[in-house]
Amino acid sequence: MKKFINHVDDFLVETLSGFASAHSDLTALNLQPTYLERKVLTPGKVALVSGGGSGHEPLHIGFIGRGMLDAACPGEVFTSPTPDQMMAAAQAVDTGAGVLFIVKNYSGDLINFEMASDMSNLATATVLINDDVAVENSRYTTGRRGLAGTVIVQKLVGSLAETGADLEHCKAFGDRVNKNTASMGVALTSCIVPEAGTTTFEIGDDEVEIGVGIHGEPGRRRDKLMSADAITAELLEAICNDLQPAQGSEVLLVVNGLGATPLSELYLLFNCAQKWLDKKGLSVSRSLVGNYTTALEMAGASFTLCILDEMTKEHWDSPVHTAALRWGA
């Protein structure tokens, strides 16, 4: 294993300390228990709290700030945060309007966020992200997994919360966005969890894993390496079969890197995807390309489509200022 690391046991704390120092204008780090919170809170605004295992950066810590999250709870690498982290984070950022938990559909995350919600004396609600169309069930999840659609939900609901919308409306909007969002990924290589020191799974130099999860969970099938156009067509066909967008629909297309794929290849995939969607009569009116929901140093990518309407376009375009996503005034 070759990584920039001092001691395995200190990996998370040193990572979070570096992040908090680099973005001290946006976030503050608490270590007992561990969470990061937005530096400047808005009184009377619904607070958005998310989290999950580390190793997927910039998810979730990179999306703390104006227009997105108020707090994030990072667990150890690929390991759920604990209920006490979630409770402490919620209490720290609640300003009287309640707390909305945005949770990816992994068993540990789901159970621990449910426990935090049950034990909290705050008004809370949960949006469950399950955008992965690759599998219906796996030993890591109950139902479909949460992937890069998480970023879309965080951005859109974060924008709505900034307008003063109440907890009920923020949850309903998040559920609607999740329902209109679907993703699927592909891996070219595995990754190495620092604590393990070896690759999570073995894959040949001439193979790809179609439908891989962001922790290295198996996908739909293992196959020989195909052209970018062929891979794009298979993933987008599965996504569109799930979403069933009407011809002429406007969509947000996210091409997300899993950690080790060059940006040049991600833009090549975007080009492949836009051509495929054009032929299907779908209009890519919003886009995002880059590393947003990663799997350590895994080489690969995922596609995410979100069906847009006037409300979602408005909230996607609204100003956002976080470490990993920022535009507008």
C-alpha positions as CSV (number, residue, x, y, z in Angstrom):
1,M,0.0,0.0,0.0
2,K,1.4,3.4,-1.0
3,K,-0.5,6.3,0.5
4,F,0.3,9.7,2.0
5,I,-0.2,8.6,5.6
6,N,1.4,8.8,9.0
7,H,-0.5,6.3,11.2
8,V,-3.6,4.5,10.1
9,D,-5.4,5.2,13.4
10,D,-4.9,9.0,12.9
11,F,-5.9,9.1,9.2
12,L,-9.4,10.5,9.8
13,V,-8.5,13.1,12.4
14,E,-5.6,14.4,10.4
15,T,-7.7,14.5,7.2
16,L,-10.5,16.4,8.9
17,S,-8.0,18.8,10.7
18,G,-6.4,19.6,7.3
19,F,-9.8,20.2,5.7
20,A,-11.1,22.4,8.6
21,S,-7.9,24.5,8.5
22,A,-8.0,24.9,4.7
23,H,-11.6,26.0,4.8
24,S,-11.7,27.8,8.2
25,D,-13.9,30.5,6.7
26,L,-16.6,28.0,6.0
27,T,-16.4,25.2,8.6
28,A,-15.5,24.4,12.2
29,L,-14.4,21.0,13.4
30,N,-15.5,19.3,16.6
31,L,-13.8,16.1,17.6
32,Q,-15.7,14.9,20.7
33,P,-17.8,13.6,19.0
34,T,-16.7,14.2,15.5
35,Y,-18.6,16.5,13.2
36,L,-18.1,19.6,11.1
37,E,-20.5,22.6,11.2
38,R,-21.1,25.6,9.1
39,K,-19.3,28.6,10.5
40,V,-22.1,31.1,10.1
41,L,-25.7,29.8,10.8
42,T,-28.9,31.4,9.6
43,P,-31.4,31.9,12.5
44,G,-34.8,30.3,11.8
45,K,-33.6,28.3,8.8
46,V,-34.1,24.5,8.6
47,A,-30.7,22.9,9.3
48,L,-29.5,20.3,6.8
49,V,-27.3,17.5,8.3
50,S,-25.8,14.7,6.3
51,G,-22.9,12.2,6.7
52,G,-21.5,8.8,6.1
53,G,-18.2,7.0,5.9
54,S,-15.1,8.9,4.9
55,G,-13.3,8.1,1.7
56,H,-16.0,9.7,-0.6
57,E,-14.7,13.3,-0.4
58,P,-15.7,15.9,-1.1
59,L,-19.0,14.2,0.0
60,H,-20.1,15.2,2.6
61,I,-17.8,17.7,4.3
62,G,-17.0,19.6,1.1
63,F,-20.7,20.6,0.8
64,I,-21.0,22.5,4.1
65,G,-21.8,26.2,3.5
66,R,-24.3,28.6,2.2
67,G,-26.9,26.9,0.0
68,M,-26.1,23.3,1.0
69,L,-25.3,21.6,4.4
70,D,-25.1,23.1,7.9
71,A,-23.3,20.1,9.3
72,A,-21.7,16.8,8.2
73,C,-20.8,13.7,10.3
74,P,-17.9,11.7,8.9
75,G,-17.3,8.2,10.0
76,E,-14.1,6.2,9.6
77,V,-13.3,5.2,6.0
78,F,-16.3,3.4,4.5
79,T,-17.9,3.2,8.0
80,S,-21.0,4.8,9.2
81,P,-20.8,7.7,11.7
82,T,-22.4,7.0,15.1
83,P,-25.7,8.3,16.6
84,D,-23.9,10.5,19.1
85,Q,-22.1,12.3,16.2
86,M,-25.4,12.9,14.5
87,M,-27.2,14.1,17.6
88,A,-24.4,16.5,18.5
89,A,-24.2,17.9,15.0
90,A,-28.0,18.4,14.9
91,Q,-28.1,20.2,18.2
92,A,-25.1,22.4,17.2
93,V,-26.8,23.7,14.0
94,D,-30.5,23.8,14.9
95,T,-31.7,27.4,15.1
96,G,-35.3,26.7,15.9
97,A,-36.8,25.5,12.5
98,G,-35.8,21.8,12.9
99,V,-33.3,19.5,11.3
100,L,-33.5,17.6,8.0
101,F,-31.2,14.5,7.8
102,I,-30.1,13.6,4.3
103,V,-29.1,10.0,4.4
104,K,-27.7,7.6,1.8
105,N,-29.4,4.2,1.8
106,Y,-26.7,2.1,3.5
107,S,-27.7,-0.1,6.5
108,G,-25.4,1.5,9.0
109,D,-26.1,5.0,8.0
110,L,-29.8,4.4,8.0
111,I,-29.9,2.7,11.4
112,N,-27.7,5.3,13.1
113,F,-29.5,8.3,11.7
114,E,-32.8,6.8,12.8
115,M,-31.5,6.3,16.3
116,A,-30.3,9.9,16.4
117,S,-33.6,11.1,15.3
118,D,-35.5,9.0,17.8
119,M,-33.3,10.1,20.7
120,S,-33.2,13.8,19.8
121,N,-35.6,16.3,21.3
122,L,-35.5,18.3,18.2
123,A,-38.0,18.5,15.3
124,T,-36.4,16.2,12.7
125,A,-37.2,14.6,9.3
126,T,-35.2,12.4,6.9
127,V,-34.7,12.3,3.2
128,L,-33.4,8.8,2.1
129,I,-31.2,8.8,-1.0
130,N,-31.5,5.7,-3.1
131,D,-30.6,6.8,-6.6
132,D,-28.5,3.7,-7.7
133,V,-30.3,1.7,-10.3
134,A,-27.7,-1.0,-10.5
135,V,-29.1,-3.3,-7.8
136,E,-32.3,-3.5,-5.8
137,N,-30.7,-5.1,-2.8
138,S,-27.2,-5.9,-1.6
139,R,-25.7,-7.0,1.7
140,Y,-24.7,-3.3,2.2
141,T,-28.2,-1.9,1.8
142,T,-31.9,-2.3,2.3
143,G,-33.0,-1.5,-1.2
144,R,-31.1,0.8,-3.6
145,R,-27.9,2.4,-2.7
146,G,-27.2,6.1,-2.4
147,L,-24.7,7.5,-5.0
148,A,-23.9,10.9,-6.5
149,G,-27.6,11.9,-6.5
150,T,-26.9,12.8,-2.9
151,V,-25.1,15.9,-4.1
152,I,-28.1,17.0,-6.2
153,V,-30.5,16.6,-3.3
154,Q,-28.2,18.5,-0.9
155,K,-27.9,21.4,-3.4
156,L,-31.6,21.7,-4.2
157,V,-32.9,21.3,-0.7
158,G,-30.2,23.5,0.6
159,S,-31.3,26.2,-1.7
160,L,-34.9,25.8,-0.7
161,A,-34.0,25.9,3.0
162,E,-32.2,29.2,2.4
163,T,-35.5,30.8,1.3
164,G,-37.1,30.1,4.7
165,A,-39.1,27.0,3.7
166,D,-40.3,24.9,6.7
167,L,-39.2,21.4,7.6
168,E,-42.2,19.7,6.0
169,H,-41.7,21.4,2.6
170,C,-37.9,20.8,2.6
171,K,-38.5,17.1,3.2
172,A,-41.2,16.8,0.5
173,F,-38.9,18.6,-2.0
174,G,-36.0,16.3,-1.1
175,D,-38.2,13.2,-1.6
176,R,-39.4,14.5,-4.9
177,V,-35.9,15.2,-6.2
178,N,-34.7,11.8,-5.1
179,K,-37.6,10.2,-6.9
180,N,-36.6,12.0,-10.1
181,T,-32.9,11.2,-9.9
182,A,-31.1,8.0,-10.9
183,S,-27.4,6.9,-11.1
184,M,-25.2,4.1,-12.1
185,G,-21.4,3.6,-12.0
186,V,-18.6,1.6,-13.5
187,A,-15.2,0.8,-12.0
188,L,-11.9,0.2,-13.8
189,T,-9.9,-0.6,-10.7
190,S,-10.5,-1.2,-7.0
191,C,-9.4,0.9,-4.1
192,I,-7.4,0.4,-0.9
193,V,-9.0,1.2,2.5
194,P,-6.1,2.3,4.7
195,E,-7.0,0.0,7.6
196,A,-7.1,-3.0,5.3
197,G,-3.9,-2.2,3.3
198,T,-5.0,-4.3,0.3
199,T,-7.4,-3.8,-2.6
200,T,-11.1,-4.2,-1.8
201,F,-11.7,-6.5,-4.8
202,E,-9.6,-7.9,-7.6
203,I,-10.3,-6.9,-11.2
204,G,-8.3,-7.7,-14.3
205,D,-6.5,-5.1,-16.3
206,D,-8.9,-5.8,-19.2
207,E,-12.1,-5.9,-17.1
208,V,-14.7,-3.4,-15.8
209,E,-17.3,-3.8,-13.0
210,I,-20.6,-2.5,-14.3
211,G,-22.8,-1.1,-11.6
212,V,-20.2,-0.9,-8.9
213,G,-21.0,0.7,-5.5
214,I,-18.9,3.5,-3.9
215,H,-17.5,1.1,-1.3
216,G,-16.5,-1.5,-4.0
217,E,-19.7,-3.5,-3.7
218,P,-20.3,-5.7,-6.7
219,G,-22.3,-4.4,-9.6
220,R,-24.6,-6.1,-12.1
221,R,-21.7,-7.9,-13.9
222,R,-18.0,-8.1,-14.7
223,D,-17.1,-7.8,-18.3
224,K,-14.2,-7.0,-20.7
225,L,-13.3,-3.4,-21.1
226,M,-15.5,-1.7,-23.7
227,S,-15.4,1.6,-25.6
228,A,-16.5,4.7,-23.7
229,D,-19.6,4.9,-26.0
230,A,-20.6,1.3,-25.2
231,I,-20.2,1.8,-21.4
232,T,-22.1,5.1,-21.5
233,A,-25.0,3.6,-23.5
234,E,-25.3,0.7,-21.0
235,L,-25.4,2.9,-18.0
236,L,-27.7,5.5,-19.4
237,E,-30.1,2.9,-20.8
238,A,-30.4,1.5,-17.3
239,I,-30.9,5.0,-15.8
240,C,-33.5,6.0,-18.4
241,N,-35.4,2.7,-18.1
242,D,-35.7,3.5,-14.4
243,L,-36.7,7.2,-14.6
244,Q,-38.8,6.9,-17.8
245,P,-38.3,10.6,-18.7
246,A,-40.8,12.0,-21.2
247,Q,-39.3,12.8,-24.6
248,G,-38.3,16.5,-24.6
249,S,-37.6,16.5,-20.9
250,E,-34.8,18.7,-19.5
251,V,-32.3,16.9,-17.4
252,L,-29.3,17.7,-15.2
253,L,-26.4,15.4,-16.2
254,V,-23.7,14.7,-13.6
255,V,-20.6,12.8,-14.7
256,N,-18.9,11.9,-11.4
257,G,-15.4,10.6,-11.0
258,L,-14.7,7.9,-8.4
259,G,-11.3,9.3,-7.4
260,A,-8.6,8.3,-9.9
261,T,-10.1,9.1,-13.3
262,P,-8.6,12.0,-15.1
263,L,-10.8,15.0,-15.7
264,S,-10.1,14.6,-19.5
265,E,-11.8,11.2,-19.4
266,L,-14.7,12.5,-17.5
267,Y,-15.3,15.2,-20.1
268,L,-15.0,12.5,-22.8
269,L,-17.7,10.6,-21.0
270,F,-19.9,13.7,-20.8
271,N,-19.5,14.1,-24.5
272,C,-20.6,10.5,-25.0
273,A,-23.5,10.9,-22.7
274,Q,-24.8,14.1,-24.3
275,K,-24.8,12.6,-27.7
276,W,-26.7,9.5,-26.5
277,L,-29.3,11.7,-24.6
278,D,-29.7,13.9,-27.7
279,K,-30.6,10.9,-29.8
280,K,-33.2,9.9,-27.1
281,G,-34.8,13.4,-27.3
282,L,-33.6,14.5,-23.8
283,S,-32.1,18.0,-23.3
284,V,-29.1,18.4,-21.0
285,S,-29.8,21.9,-19.7
286,R,-27.7,21.7,-16.6
287,S,-24.5,19.8,-16.0
288,L,-21.8,19.0,-13.5
289,V,-18.5,17.2,-14.2
290,G,-15.8,16.3,-11.7
291,N,-15.1,14.3,-8.5
292,Y,-18.0,14.8,-6.1
293,T,-18.8,11.3,-4.7
294,T,-15.6,9.3,-4.8
295,A,-14.3,5.9,-3.6
296,L,-10.8,6.7,-2.4
297,E,-8.5,6.1,-5.4
298,M,-10.9,3.9,-7.4
299,A,-10.7,4.5,-11.2
300,G,-14.2,4.8,-12.6
301,A,-17.1,7.1,-13.0
302,S,-20.9,7.3,-12.5
303,F,-23.6,9.0,-14.4
304,T,-26.5,10.7,-12.7
305,L,-29.6,12.1,-14.4
306,C,-32.2,14.3,-12.6
307,I,-35.4,15.3,-14.4
308,L,-35.8,19.1,-14.2
309,D,-38.7,21.4,-13.9
310,E,-38.8,25.2,-13.3
311,M,-38.5,24.8,-9.5
312,T,-35.5,22.5,-9.6
313,K,-33.7,24.6,-12.2
314,E,-34.2,27.7,-10.0
315,H,-32.7,26.0,-7.0
316,W,-29.9,24.4,-8.9
317,D,-28.9,27.8,-10.3
318,S,-29.2,29.6,-7.0
319,P,-26.0,30.8,-5.2
320,V,-23.9,28.2,-3.4
321,H,-20.7,28.7,-1.5
322,T,-19.0,25.5,-0.1
323,A,-15.5,24.1,-0.3
324,A,-16.3,21.9,-3.3
325,L,-19.3,23.6,-5.0
326,R,-19.7,27.3,-5.5
327,W,-21.3,29.7,-8.0
328,G,-23.5,32.8,-8.0
329,A,-23.1,35.9,-5.9
